[in-house]
Amino acid sequence: MRVPLEWLHDYVRPDLGLRKLAERLALTGTEVEGIHQHGVGALDGFVVGKVLSADQHPDADRLTVCMVDVGDGEPAQIVCGAPNVGAGQTVAV
């Protein structure tokens, strides 16, 4: 079962740190299979872009060729299979 850290903070000191908390939970017989961190650090390398144009791929029925502004000066050409992509959308790249 996955338990958010915020829930655990209702019962334990929030300043323990993840490793120390996992050790103490293990001492009580509670199995800690893994620690998954989410949030700002988990988004490193995450890029958001704006679709400038979306045209049918010339050689495929179910692909779209998109020009996407990802903020590095020159639009990136991205081929995708999303049927709902369109110009003006903000997308995860």
PDB file of N, CA, C and O in Angstrom, chain B, residues numbered from 101:
ATOM      1  N   MET B 101       0.849  -1.174   0.000  1.00  0.00           N
ATOM      2  CA  MET B 101       0.000   0.000   0.000  1.00  0.00           C
ATOM      3  C   MET B 101       0.895   1.237   0.000  1.00  0.00           C
ATOM      4  O   MET B 101       1.873   1.299   0.745  1.00  0.00           O
ATOM      5  N   ARG B 102       0.572   2.185  -0.805  1.00  0.00           N
ATOM      6  CA  ARG B 102       1.319   3.443  -0.846  1.00  0.00           C
ATOM      7  C   ARG B 102       0.691   4.426   0.137  1.00  0.00           C
ATOM      8  O   ARG B 102      -0.527   4.593   0.193  1.00  0.00           O
ATOM      9  N   VAL B 103       1.559   5.066   0.907  1.00  0.00           N
ATOM     10  CA  VAL B 103       1.098   6.020   1.907  1.00  0.00           C
ATOM     11  C   VAL B 103       1.821   7.345   1.685  1.00  0.00           C
ATOM     12  O   VAL B 103       3.051   7.374   1.694  1.00  0.00           O
ATOM     13  N   PRO B 104       1.091   8.439   1.488  1.00  0.00           N
ATOM     14  CA  PRO B 104       1.747   9.736   1.322  1.00  0.00           C
ATOM     15  C   PRO B 104       2.473  10.155   2.599  1.00  0.00           C
ATOM     16  O   PRO B 104       2.001   9.896   3.707  1.00  0.00           O
ATOM     17  N   LEU B 105       3.596  10.789   2.435  1.00  0.00           N
ATOM     18  CA  LEU B 105       4.388  11.254   3.568  1.00  0.00           C
ATOM     19  C   LEU B 105       3.586  12.218   4.442  1.00  0.00           C
ATOM     20  O   LEU B 105       3.764  12.241   5.660  1.00  0.00           O
ATOM     21  N   GLU B 106       2.717  13.002   3.840  1.00  0.00           N
ATOM     22  CA  GLU B 106       1.898  13.941   4.605  1.00  0.00           C
ATOM     23  C   GLU B 106       1.016  13.208   5.615  1.00  0.00           C
ATOM     24  O   GLU B 106       0.784  13.717   6.712  1.00  0.00           O
ATOM     25  N   TRP B 107       0.528  12.033   5.264  1.00  0.00           N
ATOM     26  CA  TRP B 107      -0.270  11.240   6.199  1.00  0.00           C
ATOM     27  C   TRP B 107       0.585  10.788   7.370  1.00  0.00           C
ATOM     28  O   TRP B 107       0.151  10.841   8.521  1.00  0.00           O
ATOM     29  N   LEU B 108       1.794  10.345   7.079  1.00  0.00           N
ATOM     30  CA  LEU B 108       2.679   9.881   8.142  1.00  0.00           C
ATOM     31  C   LEU B 108       3.047  11.006   9.095  1.00  0.00           C
ATOM     32  O   LEU B 108       3.276  10.764  10.280  1.00  0.00           O
ATOM     33  N   HIS B 109       3.106  12.227   8.594  1.00  0.00           N
ATOM     34  CA  HIS B 109       3.459  13.364   9.446  1.00  0.00           C
ATOM     35  C   HIS B 109       2.408  13.637  10.516  1.00  0.00           C
ATOM     36  O   HIS B 109       2.677  14.366  11.470  1.00  0.00           O
ATOM     37  N   ASP B 110       1.216  13.062  10.373  1.00  0.00           N
ATOM     38  CA  ASP B 110       0.214  13.162  11.436  1.00  0.00           C
ATOM     39  C   ASP B 110       0.623  12.330  12.648  1.00  0.00           C
ATOM     40  O   ASP B 110       0.129  12.559  13.752  1.00  0.00           O
ATOM     41  N   TYR B 111       1.534  11.353  12.447  1.00  0.00           N
ATOM     42  CA  TYR B 111       1.890  10.413  13.510  1.00  0.00           C
ATOM     43  C   TYR B 111       3.367  10.444  13.897  1.00  0.00           C
ATOM     44  O   TYR B 111       3.728   9.973  14.976  1.00  0.00           O
ATOM     45  N   VAL B 112       4.213  10.983  13.050  1.00  0.00           N
ATOM     46  CA  VAL B 112       5.655  11.008  13.320  1.00  0.00           C
ATOM     47  C   VAL B 112       6.204  12.418  13.114  1.00  0.00           C
ATOM     48  O   VAL B 112       5.555  13.274  12.513  1.00  0.00           O
ATOM     49  N   ARG B 113       7.414  12.635  13.626  1.00  0.00           N
ATOM     50  CA  ARG B 113       8.060  13.945  13.466  1.00  0.00           C
ATOM     51  C   ARG B 113       8.445  14.161  12.003  1.00  0.00           C
ATOM     52  O   ARG B 113       9.094  13.301  11.407  1.00  0.00           O
ATOM     53  N   PRO B 114       8.056  15.294  11.415  1.00  0.00           N
ATOM     54  CA  PRO B 114       8.372  15.532   9.999  1.00  0.00           C
ATOM     55  C   PRO B 114       9.848  15.809   9.740  1.00  0.00           C
ATOM     56  O   PRO B 114      10.277  15.778   8.586  1.00  0.00           O
ATOM     57  N   ASP B 115      10.642  16.080  10.781  1.00  0.00           N
ATOM     58  CA  ASP B 115      12.052  16.405  10.581  1.00  0.00           C
ATOM     59  C   ASP B 115      12.961  15.176  10.592  1.00  0.00           C
ATOM     60  O   ASP B 115      14.183  15.324  10.577  1.00  0.00           O
ATOM     61  N   LEU B 116      12.403  13.984  10.618  1.00  0.00           N
ATOM     62  CA  LEU B 116      13.214  12.764  10.672  1.00  0.00           C
ATOM     63  C   LEU B 116      14.021  12.524   9.405  1.00  0.00           C
ATOM     64  O   LEU B 116      15.158  12.057   9.484  1.00  0.00           O
ATOM     65  N   GLY B 117      13.477  12.823   8.273  1.00  0.00           N
ATOM     66  CA  GLY B 117      14.116  12.477   7.004  1.00  0.00           C
ATOM     67  C   GLY B 117      13.598  11.127   6.532  1.00  0.00           C
ATOM     68  O   GLY B 117      13.192  10.292   7.341  1.00  0.00           O
ATOM     69  N   LEU B 118      13.614  10.917   5.233  1.00  0.00           N
ATOM     70  CA  LEU B 118      13.007   9.712   4.661  1.00  0.00           C
ATOM     71  C   LEU B 118      13.712   8.430   5.076  1.00  0.00           C
ATOM     72  O   LEU B 118      13.051   7.459   5.444  1.00  0.00           O
ATOM     73  N   ARG B 119      15.035   8.406   5.026  1.00  0.00           N
ATOM     74  CA  ARG B 119      15.783   7.189   5.367  1.00  0.00           C
ATOM     75  C   ARG B 119      15.588   6.810   6.836  1.00  0.00           C
ATOM     76  O   ARG B 119      15.357   5.645   7.158  1.00  0.00           O
ATOM     77  N   LYS B 120      15.683   7.798   7.718  1.00  0.00           N
ATOM     78  CA  LYS B 120      15.525   7.540   9.154  1.00  0.00           C
ATOM     79  C   LYS B 120      14.106   7.069   9.449  1.00  0.00           C
ATOM     80  O   LYS B 120      13.906   6.166  10.262  1.00  0.00           O
ATOM     81  N   LEU B 121      13.129   7.672   8.798  1.00  0.00           N
ATOM     82  CA  LEU B 121      11.739   7.264   8.976  1.00  0.00           C
ATOM     83  C   LEU B 121      11.539   5.825   8.519  1.00  0.00           C
ATOM     84  O   LEU B 121      10.869   5.046   9.198  1.00  0.00           O
ATOM     85  N   ALA B 122      12.115   5.465   7.374  1.00  0.00           N
ATOM     86  CA  ALA B 122      12.005   4.090   6.879  1.00  0.00           C
ATOM     87  C   ALA B 122      12.646   3.110   7.854  1.00  0.00           C
ATOM     88  O   ALA B 122      12.102   2.030   8.087  1.00  0.00           O
ATOM     89  N   GLU B 123      13.794   3.470   8.429  1.00  0.00           N
ATOM     90  CA  GLU B 123      14.455   2.602   9.415  1.00  0.00           C
ATOM     91  C   GLU B 123      13.578   2.404  10.644  1.00  0.00           C
ATOM     92  O   GLU B 123      13.440   1.286  11.140  1.00  0.00           O
ATOM     93  N   ARG B 124      12.992   3.481  11.129  1.00  0.00           N
ATOM     94  CA  ARG B 124      12.148   3.384  12.327  1.00  0.00           C
ATOM     95  C   ARG B 124      10.866   2.600  12.055  1.00  0.00           C
ATOM     96  O   ARG B 124      10.402   1.854  12.917  1.00  0.00           O
ATOM     97  N   LEU B 125      10.298   2.762  10.877  1.00  0.00           N
ATOM     98  CA  LEU B 125       9.115   1.968  10.531  1.00  0.00           C
ATOM     99  C   LEU B 125       9.465   0.491  10.465  1.00  0.00           C
ATOM    100  O   LEU B 125       8.682  -0.355  10.897  1.00  0.00           O
ATOM    101  N   ALA B 126      10.642   0.174   9.924  1.00  0.00           N
ATOM    102  CA  ALA B 126      11.082  -1.220   9.852  1.00  0.00           C
ATOM    103  C   ALA B 126      11.251  -1.811  11.247  1.00  0.00           C
ATOM    104  O   ALA B 126      10.965  -2.991  11.448  1.00  0.00           O
ATOM    105  N   LEU B 127      11.706  -1.024  12.208  1.00  0.00           N
ATOM    106  CA  LEU B 127      11.864  -1.500  13.587  1.00  0.00           C
ATOM    107  C   LEU B 127      10.529  -1.866  14.224  1.00  0.00           C
ATOM    108  O   LEU B 127      10.482  -2.685  15.141  1.00  0.00           O
ATOM    109  N   THR B 128       9.435  -1.256  13.737  1.00  0.00           N
ATOM    110  CA  THR B 128       8.107  -1.566  14.276  1.00  0.00           C
ATOM    111  C   THR B 128       7.474  -2.764  13.577  1.00  0.00           C
ATOM    112  O   THR B 128       6.375  -3.187  13.935  1.00  0.00           O
ATOM    113  N   GLY B 129       8.171  -3.310  12.577  1.00  0.00           N
ATOM    114  CA  GLY B 129       7.628  -4.433  11.828  1.00  0.00           C
ATOM    115  C   GLY B 129       6.872  -4.012  10.580  1.00  0.00           C
ATOM    116  O   GLY B 129       6.294  -4.850   9.888  1.00  0.00           O
ATOM    117  N   THR B 130       6.873  -2.731  10.294  1.00  0.00           N
ATOM    118  CA  THR B 130       6.208  -2.212   9.101  1.00  0.00           C
ATOM    119  C   THR B 130       7.182  -2.273   7.932  1.00  0.00           C
ATOM    120  O   THR B 130       8.250  -1.664   7.975  1.00  0.00           O
ATOM    121  N   GLU B 131       6.815  -2.999   6.904  1.00  0.00           N
ATOM    122  CA  GLU B 131       7.695  -3.159   5.748  1.00  0.00           C
ATOM    123  C   GLU B 131       7.672  -1.901   4.880  1.00  0.00           C
ATOM    124  O   GLU B 131       6.607  -1.394   4.528  1.00  0.00           O
ATOM    125  N   VAL B 132       8.853  -1.412   4.546  1.00  0.00           N
ATOM    126  CA  VAL B 132       8.990  -0.288   3.618  1.00  0.00           C
ATOM    127  C   VAL B 132       9.635  -0.847   2.360  1.00  0.00           C
ATOM    128  O   VAL B 132      10.837  -1.108   2.326  1.00  0.00           O
ATOM    129  N   GLU B 133       8.824  -1.027   1.333  1.00  0.00           N
ATOM    130  CA  GLU B 133       9.319  -1.623   0.090  1.00  0.00           C
ATOM    131  C   GLU B 133      10.115  -0.626  -0.737  1.00  0.00           C
ATOM    132  O   GLU B 133      11.062  -1.008  -1.426  1.00  0.00           O
ATOM    133  N   GLY B 134       9.749   0.629  -0.678  1.00  0.00           N
ATOM    134  CA  GLY B 134      10.459   1.633  -1.456  1.00  0.00           C
ATOM    135  C   GLY B 134      10.000   3.025  -1.094  1.00  0.00           C
ATOM    136  O   GLY B 134       8.951   3.220  -0.480  1.00  0.00           O
ATOM    137  N   ILE B 135      10.809   3.987  -1.489  1.00  0.00           N
ATOM    138  CA  ILE B 135      10.482   5.392  -1.267  1.00  0.00           C
ATOM    139  C   ILE B 135      10.454   6.066  -2.634  1.00  0.00           C
ATOM    140  O   ILE B 135      11.450   6.057  -3.358  1.00  0.00           O
ATOM    141  N   HIS B 136       9.328   6.639  -2.978  1.00  0.00           N
ATOM    142  CA  HIS B 136       9.169   7.313  -4.266  1.00  0.00           C
ATOM    143  C   HIS B 136       9.001   8.801  -4.002  1.00  0.00           C
ATOM    144  O   HIS B 136       8.051   9.215  -3.338  1.00  0.00           O
ATOM    145  N   GLN B 137       9.920   9.601  -4.522  1.00  0.00           N
ATOM    146  CA  GLN B 137       9.840  11.042  -4.323  1.00  0.00           C
ATOM    147  C   GLN B 137       9.182  11.696  -5.531  1.00  0.00           C
ATOM    148  O   GLN B 137       9.531  11.419  -6.678  1.00  0.00           O
ATOM    149  N   HIS B 138       8.229  12.561  -5.246  1.00  0.00           N
ATOM    150  CA  HIS B 138       7.534  13.319  -6.274  1.00  0.00           C
ATOM    151  C   HIS B 138       7.681  14.793  -5.946  1.00  0.00           C
ATOM    152  O   HIS B 138       8.046  15.145  -4.824  1.00  0.00           O
ATOM    153  N   GLY B 139       7.409  15.638  -6.890  1.00  0.00           N
ATOM    154  CA  GLY B 139       7.466  17.068  -6.629  1.00  0.00           C
ATOM    155  C   GLY B 139       8.446  17.765  -7.536  1.00  0.00           C
ATOM    156  O   GLY B 139       8.733  17.298  -8.638  1.00  0.00           O
ATOM    157  N   VAL B 140       8.953  18.879  -7.073  1.00  0.00           N
ATOM    158  CA  VAL B 140       9.809  19.727  -7.895  1.00  0.00           C
ATOM    159  C   VAL B 140      11.036  18.977  -8.379  1.00  0.00           C
ATOM    160  O   VAL B 140      11.377  19.076  -9.557  1.00  0.00           O
ATOM    161  N   GLY B 141      11.703  18.242  -7.529  1.00  0.00           N
ATOM    162  CA  GLY B 141      12.889  17.496  -7.937  1.00  0.00           C
ATOM    163  C   GLY B 141      12.581  16.433  -8.973  1.00  0.00           C
ATOM    164  O   GLY B 141      13.426  16.101  -9.804  1.00  0.00           O
ATOM    165  N   ALA B 142      11.368  15.898  -8.921  1.00  0.00           N
ATOM    166  CA  ALA B 142      10.978  14.855  -9.867  1.00  0.00           C
ATOM    167  C   ALA B 142      10.703  15.425 -11.255  1.00  0.00           C
ATOM    168  O   ALA B 142      10.573  14.671 -12.219  1.00  0.00           O
ATOM    169  N   LEU B 143      10.615  16.726 -11.363  1.00  0.00           N
ATOM    170  CA  LEU B 143      10.295  17.347 -12.643  1.00  0.00           C
ATOM    171  C   LEU B 143      11.525  17.856 -13.385  1.00  0.00           C
ATOM    172  O   LEU B 143      11.392  18.535 -14.404  1.00  0.00           O
ATOM    173  N   ASP B 144      12.711  17.541 -12.896  1.00  0.00           N
ATOM    174  CA  ASP B 144      13.926  17.939 -13.608  1.00  0.00           C
ATOM    175  C   ASP B 144      13.904  17.333 -15.004  1.00  0.00           C
ATOM    176  O   ASP B 144      13.663  16.136 -15.157  1.00  0.00           O
ATOM    177  N   GLY B 145      14.148  18.133 -16.001  1.00  0.00           N
ATOM    178  CA  GLY B 145      14.133  17.658 -17.377  1.00  0.00           C
ATOM    179  C   GLY B 145      12.752  17.684 -18.020  1.00  0.00           C
ATOM    180  O   GLY B 145      12.618  17.367 -19.201  1.00  0.00           O
ATOM    181  N   PHE B 146      11.737  18.051 -17.269  1.00  0.00           N
ATOM    182  CA  PHE B 146      10.377  18.131 -17.795  1.00  0.00           C
ATOM    183  C   PHE B 146      10.255  19.397 -18.630  1.00  0.00           C
ATOM    184  O   PHE B 146      10.607  20.481 -18.164  1.00  0.00           O
ATOM    185  N   VAL B 147       9.759  19.272 -19.863  1.00  0.00           N
ATOM    186  CA  VAL B 147       9.666  20.410 -20.777  1.00  0.00           C
ATOM    187  C   VAL B 147       8.222  20.581 -21.231  1.00  0.00           C
ATOM    188  O   VAL B 147       7.544  19.610 -21.567  1.00  0.00           O
ATOM    189  N   VAL B 148       7.765  21.820 -21.234  1.00  0.00           N
ATOM    190  CA  VAL B 148       6.430  22.153 -21.723  1.00  0.00           C
ATOM    191  C   VAL B 148       6.603  23.000 -22.978  1.00  0.00           C
ATOM    192  O   VAL B 148       7.448  23.894 -23.022  1.00  0.00           O
ATOM    193  N   GLY B 149       5.803  22.712 -23.988  1.00  0.00           N
ATOM    194  CA  GLY B 149       5.896  23.464 -25.233  1.00  0.00           C
ATOM    195  C   GLY B 149       4.528  23.897 -25.728  1.00  0.00           C
ATOM    196  O   GLY B 149       3.499  23.399 -25.273  1.00  0.00           O
ATOM    197  N   LYS B 150       4.536  24.836 -26.670  1.00  0.00           N
ATOM    198  CA  LYS B 150       3.288  25.298 -27.288  1.00  0.00           C
ATOM    199  C   LYS B 150       3.280  24.849 -28.737  1.00  0.00           C
ATOM    200  O   LYS B 150       4.220  25.118 -29.484  1.00  0.00           O
ATOM    201  N   VAL B 151       2.211  24.162 -29.132  1.00  0.00           N
ATOM    202  CA  VAL B 151       2.079  23.659 -30.498  1.00  0.00           C
ATOM    203  C   VAL B 151       1.790  24.835 -31.425  1.00  0.00           C
ATOM    204  O   VAL B 151       0.777  25.520 -31.287  1.00  0.00           O
ATOM    205  N   LEU B 152       2.698  25.054 -32.368  1.00  0.00           N
ATOM    206  CA  LEU B 152       2.539  26.142 -33.337  1.00  0.00           C
ATOM    207  C   LEU B 152       1.721  25.700 -34.536  1.00  0.00           C
ATOM    208  O   LEU B 152       0.913  26.464 -35.064  1.00  0.00           O
ATOM    209  N   SER B 153       1.935  24.449 -34.967  1.00  0.00           N
ATOM    210  CA  SER B 153       1.159  23.899 -36.084  1.00  0.00           C
ATOM    211  C   SER B 153       1.086  22.389 -35.931  1.00  0.00           C
ATOM    212  O   SER B 153       1.965  21.766 -35.335  1.00  0.00           O
ATOM    213  N   ALA B 154       0.031  21.816 -36.475  1.00  0.00           N
ATOM    214  CA  ALA B 154      -0.162  20.368 -36.435  1.00  0.00           C
ATOM    215  C   ALA B 154      -0.726  19.936 -37.784  1.00  0.00           C
ATOM    216  O   ALA B 154      -1.858  20.275 -38.128  1.00  0.00           O
ATOM    217  N   ASP B 155       0.072  19.184 -38.550  1.00  0.00           N
ATOM    218  CA  ASP B 155      -0.324  18.749 -39.889  1.00  0.00           C
ATOM    219  C   ASP B 155      -0.258  17.231 -39.991  1.00  0.00           C
ATOM    220  O   ASP B 155       0.536  16.582 -39.310  1.00  0.00           O
ATOM    221  N   GLN B 156      -1.098  16.683 -40.844  1.00  0.00           N
ATOM    222  CA  GLN B 156      -1.114  15.241 -41.085  1.00  0.00           C
ATOM    223  C   GLN B 156       0.247  14.787 -41.611  1.00  0.00           C
ATOM    224  O   GLN B 156       0.829  15.445 -42.473  1.00  0.00           O
ATOM    225  N   HIS B 157       0.751  13.682 -41.103  1.00  0.00           N
ATOM    226  CA  HIS B 157       2.017  13.112 -41.580  1.00  0.00           C
ATOM    227  C   HIS B 157       1.815  12.652 -43.025  1.00  0.00           C
ATOM    228  O   HIS B 157       0.802  12.019 -43.324  1.00  0.00           O
ATOM    229  N   PRO B 158       2.753  12.953 -43.926  1.00  0.00           N
ATOM    230  CA  PRO B 158       2.560  12.614 -45.341  1.00  0.00           C
ATOM    231  C   PRO B 158       2.567  11.114 -45.630  1.00  0.00           C
ATOM    232  O   PRO B 158       1.997  10.683 -46.632  1.00  0.00           O
ATOM    233  N   ASP B 159       3.197  10.317 -44.777  1.00  0.00           N
ATOM    234  CA  ASP B 159       3.315   8.884 -45.051  1.00  0.00           C
ATOM    235  C   ASP B 159       2.580   7.997 -44.053  1.00  0.00           C
ATOM    236  O   ASP B 159       2.760   6.780 -44.064  1.00  0.00           O
ATOM    237  N   ALA B 160       1.759   8.583 -43.195  1.00  0.00           N
ATOM    238  CA  ALA B 160       1.066   7.778 -42.185  1.00  0.00           C
ATOM    239  C   ALA B 160      -0.321   8.353 -41.925  1.00  0.00           C
ATOM    240  O   ALA B 160      -0.508   9.569 -41.901  1.00  0.00           O
ATOM    241  N   ASP B 161      -1.278   7.471 -41.732  1.00  0.00           N
ATOM    242  CA  ASP B 161      -2.655   7.899 -41.505  1.00  0.00           C
ATOM    243  C   ASP B 161      -2.893   8.388 -40.078  1.00  0.00           C
ATOM    244  O   ASP B 161      -3.717   9.275 -39.853  1.00  0.00           O
ATOM    245  N   ARG B 162      -2.180   7.817 -39.123  1.00  0.00           N
ATOM    246  CA  ARG B 162      -2.476   8.101 -37.720  1.00  0.00           C
ATOM    247  C   ARG B 162      -1.397   8.904 -37.003  1.00  0.00           C
ATOM    248  O   ARG B 162      -1.336   8.889 -35.774  1.00  0.00           O
ATOM    249  N   LEU B 163      -0.564   9.589 -37.732  1.00  0.00           N
ATOM    250  CA  LEU B 163       0.486  10.408 -37.132  1.00  0.00           C
ATOM    251  C   LEU B 163       0.311  11.872 -37.517  1.00  0.00           C
ATOM    252  O   LEU B 163      -0.218  12.192 -38.581  1.00  0.00           O
ATOM    253  N   THR B 164       0.760  12.742 -36.639  1.00  0.00           N
ATOM    254  CA  THR B 164       0.692  14.181 -36.863  1.00  0.00           C
ATOM    255  C   THR B 164       2.087  14.772 -36.720  1.00  0.00           C
ATOM    256  O   THR B 164       2.819  14.430 -35.791  1.00  0.00           O
ATOM    257  N   VAL B 165       2.452  15.653 -37.633  1.00  0.00           N
ATOM    258  CA  VAL B 165       3.734  16.359 -37.562  1.00  0.00           C
ATOM    259  C   VAL B 165       3.457  17.724 -36.941  1.00  0.00           C
ATOM    260  O   VAL B 165       2.711  18.532 -37.494  1.00  0.00           O
ATOM    261  N   CYS B 166       4.066  17.966 -35.790  1.00  0.00           N
ATOM    262  CA  CYS B 166       3.834  19.211 -35.055  1.00  0.00           C
ATOM    263  C   CYS B 166       5.105  20.047 -35.000  1.00  0.00           C
ATOM    264  O   CYS B 166       6.208  19.517 -34.869  1.00  0.00           O
ATOM    265  N   MET B 167       4.935  21.343 -35.101  1.00  0.00           N
ATOM    266  CA  MET B 167       6.017  22.278 -34.823  1.00  0.00           C
ATOM    267  C   MET B 167       5.709  22.837 -33.441  1.00  0.00           C
ATOM    268  O   MET B 167       4.647  23.416 -33.212  1.00  0.00           O
ATOM    269  N   VAL B 168       6.668  22.653 -32.514  1.00  0.00           N
ATOM    270  CA  VAL B 168       6.425  22.988 -31.114  1.00  0.00           C
ATOM    271  C   VAL B 168       7.491  23.955 -30.615  1.00  0.00           C
ATOM    272  O   VAL B 168       8.688  23.715 -30.777  1.00  0.00           O
ATOM    273  N   ASP B 169       7.044  25.047 -30.008  1.00  0.00           N
ATOM    274  CA  ASP B 169       7.957  26.011 -29.387  1.00  0.00           C
ATOM    275  C   ASP B 169       8.253  25.515 -27.978  1.00  0.00           C
ATOM    276  O   ASP B 169       7.375  25.506 -27.115  1.00  0.00           O
ATOM    277  N   VAL B 170       9.512  25.097 -27.750  1.00  0.00           N
ATOM    278  CA  VAL B 170       9.918  24.599 -26.438  1.00  0.00           C
ATOM    279  C   VAL B 170      10.797  25.604 -25.705  1.00  0.00           C
ATOM    280  O   VAL B 170      11.381  25.283 -24.670  1.00  0.00           O
ATOM    281  N   GLY B 171      10.891  26.811 -26.234  1.00  0.00           N
ATOM    282  CA  GLY B 171      11.590  27.876 -25.550  1.00  0.00           C
ATOM    283  C   GLY B 171      13.076  27.977 -25.797  1.00  0.00           C
ATOM    284  O   GLY B 171      13.757  28.736 -25.107  1.00  0.00           O
ATOM    285  N   ASP B 172      13.604  27.235 -26.761  1.00  0.00           N
ATOM    286  CA  ASP B 172      15.045  27.331 -27.022  1.00  0.00           C
ATOM    287  C   ASP B 172      15.358  28.095 -28.307  1.00  0.00           C
ATOM    288  O   ASP B 172      16.451  27.961 -28.858  1.00  0.00           O
ATOM    289  N   GLY B 173      14.413  28.886 -28.781  1.00  0.00           N
ATOM    290  CA  GLY B 173      14.666  29.754 -29.926  1.00  0.00           C
ATOM    291  C   GLY B 173      14.165  29.230 -31.252  1.00  0.00           C
ATOM    292  O   GLY B 173      13.637  30.003 -32.052  1.00  0.00           O
ATOM    293  N   GLU B 174      14.310  27.958 -31.509  1.00  0.00           N
ATOM    294  CA  GLU B 174      13.881  27.380 -32.785  1.00  0.00           C
ATOM    295  C   GLU B 174      12.834  26.302 -32.517  1.00  0.00           C
ATOM    296  O   GLU B 174      13.044  25.451 -31.653  1.00  0.00           O
ATOM    297  N   PRO B 175      11.709  26.318 -33.239  1.00  0.00           N
ATOM    298  CA  PRO B 175      10.675  25.306 -33.015  1.00  0.00           C
ATOM    299  C   PRO B 175      11.193  23.892 -33.284  1.00  0.00           C
ATOM    300  O   PRO B 175      11.992  23.666 -34.193  1.00  0.00           O
ATOM    301  N   ALA B 176      10.720  22.958 -32.477  1.00  0.00           N
ATOM    302  CA  ALA B 176      11.096  21.555 -32.642  1.00  0.00           C
ATOM    303  C   ALA B 176      10.019  20.850 -33.457  1.00  0.00           C
ATOM    304  O   ALA B 176       8.826  21.078 -33.255  1.00  0.00           O
ATOM    305  N   GLN B 177      10.450  19.994 -34.378  1.00  0.00           N
ATOM    306  CA  GLN B 177       9.500  19.187 -35.142  1.00  0.00           C
ATOM    307  C   GLN B 177       9.309  17.884 -34.380  1.00  0.00           C
ATOM    308  O   GLN B 177      10.266  17.149 -34.137  1.00  0.00           O
ATOM    309  N   ILE B 178       8.065  17.605 -34.005  1.00  0.00           N
ATOM    310  CA  ILE B 178       7.746  16.416 -33.222  1.00  0.00           C
ATOM    311  C   ILE B 178       6.637  15.661 -33.929  1.00  0.00           C
ATOM    312  O   ILE B 178       5.618  16.242 -34.302  1.00  0.00           O
ATOM    313  N   VAL B 179       6.838  14.368 -34.112  1.00  0.00           N
ATOM    314  CA  VAL B 179       5.818  13.503 -34.703  1.00  0.00           C
ATOM    315  C   VAL B 179       5.135  12.769 -33.561  1.00  0.00           C
ATOM    316  O   VAL B 179       5.796  12.150 -32.727  1.00  0.00           O
ATOM    317  N   CYS B 180       3.806  12.840 -33.527  1.00  0.00           N
ATOM    318  CA  CYS B 180       3.083  12.178 -32.439  1.00  0.00           C
ATOM    319  C   CYS B 180       1.862  11.446 -32.978  1.00  0.00           C
ATOM    320  O   CYS B 180       1.423  11.677 -34.104  1.00  0.00           O
ATOM    321  N   GLY B 181       1.334  10.573 -32.161  1.00  0.00           N
ATOM    322  CA  GLY B 181       0.164   9.793 -32.537  1.00  0.00           C
ATOM    323  C   GLY B 181      -1.097  10.235 -31.823  1.00  0.00           C
ATOM    324  O   GLY B 181      -2.125   9.563 -31.910  1.00  0.00           O
ATOM    325  N   ALA B 182      -1.035  11.354 -31.119  1.00  0.00           N
ATOM    326  CA  ALA B 182      -2.209  11.839 -30.398  1.00  0.00           C
ATOM    327  C   ALA B 182      -3.246  12.370 -31.387  1.00  0.00           C
ATOM    328  O   ALA B 182      -2.941  13.273 -32.166  1.00  0.00           O
ATOM    329  N   PRO B 183      -4.457  11.831 -31.372  1.00  0.00           N
ATOM    330  CA  PRO B 183      -5.467  12.277 -32.332  1.00  0.00           C
ATOM    331  C   PRO B 183      -6.048  13.648 -31.993  1.00  0.00           C
ATOM    332  O   PRO B 183      -6.700  14.265 -32.836  1.00  0.00           O
ATOM    333  N   ASN B 184      -5.819  14.131 -30.774  1.00  0.00           N
ATOM    334  CA  ASN B 184      -6.443  15.380 -30.342  1.00  0.00           C
ATOM    335  C   ASN B 184      -5.481  16.562 -30.282  1.00  0.00           C
ATOM    336  O   ASN B 184      -5.833  17.598 -29.717  1.00  0.00           O
ATOM    337  N   VAL B 185      -4.282  16.443 -30.843  1.00  0.00           N
ATOM    338  CA  VAL B 185      -3.321  17.542 -30.792  1.00  0.00           C
ATOM    339  C   VAL B 185      -3.692  18.613 -31.811  1.00  0.00           C
ATOM    340  O   VAL B 185      -4.154  18.308 -32.911  1.00  0.00           O
ATOM    341  N   GLY B 186      -3.483  19.880 -31.429  1.00  0.00           N
ATOM    342  CA  GLY B 186      -3.821  20.968 -32.342  1.00  0.00           C
ATOM    343  C   GLY B 186      -3.015  22.216 -32.039  1.00  0.00           C
ATOM    344  O   GLY B 186      -2.462  22.359 -30.949  1.00  0.00           O
ATOM    345  N   ALA B 187      -2.950  23.110 -32.998  1.00  0.00           N
ATOM    346  CA  ALA B 187      -2.218  24.365 -32.835  1.00  0.00           C
ATOM    347  C   ALA B 187      -2.797  25.158 -31.671  1.00  0.00           C
ATOM    348  O   ALA B 187      -4.011  25.213 -31.474  1.00  0.00           O
ATOM    349  N   GLY B 188      -1.894  25.772 -30.903  1.00  0.00           N
ATOM    350  CA  GLY B 188      -2.307  26.588 -29.770  1.00  0.00           C
ATOM    351  C   GLY B 188      -2.313  25.860 -28.443  1.00  0.00           C
ATOM    352  O   GLY B 188      -2.401  26.494 -27.391  1.00  0.00           O
ATOM    353  N   GLN B 189      -2.220  24.549 -28.470  1.00  0.00           N
ATOM    354  CA  GLN B 189      -2.230  23.781 -27.225  1.00  0.00           C
ATOM    355  C   GLN B 189      -0.881  23.862 -26.517  1.00  0.00           C
ATOM    356  O   GLN B 189       0.160  24.013 -27.156  1.00  0.00           O
ATOM    357  N   THR B 190      -0.915  23.760 -25.207  1.00  0.00           N
ATOM    358  CA  THR B 190       0.287  23.625 -24.404  1.00  0.00           C
ATOM    359  C   THR B 190       0.420  22.146 -24.072  1.00  0.00           C
ATOM    360  O   THR B 190      -0.520  21.529 -23.571  1.00  0.00           O
ATOM    361  N   VAL B 191       1.599  21.577 -24.354  1.00  0.00           N
ATOM    362  CA  VAL B 191       1.776  20.131 -24.222  1.00  0.00           C
ATOM    363  C   VAL B 191       3.064  19.797 -23.475  1.00  0.00           C
ATOM    364  O   VAL B 191       4.005  20.590 -23.446  1.00  0.00           O
ATOM    365  N   ALA B 192       3.086  18.620 -22.878  1.00  0.00           N
ATOM    366  CA  ALA B 192       4.319  18.088 -22.291  1.00  0.00           C
ATOM    367  C   ALA B 192       5.148  17.500 -23.417  1.00  0.00           C
ATOM    368  O   ALA B 192       4.635  16.770 -24.265  1.00  0.00           O
ATOM    369  N   VAL B 193       6.436  17.821 -23.419  1.00  0.00           N
ATOM    370  CA  VAL B 193       7.323  17.350 -24.485  1.00  0.00           C
ATOM    371  C   VAL B 193       8.276  16.320 -23.915  1.00  0.00           C
ATOM    372  O   VAL B 193       9.115  15.787 -24.641  1.00  0.00           O
TER     373      VAL B 193
END
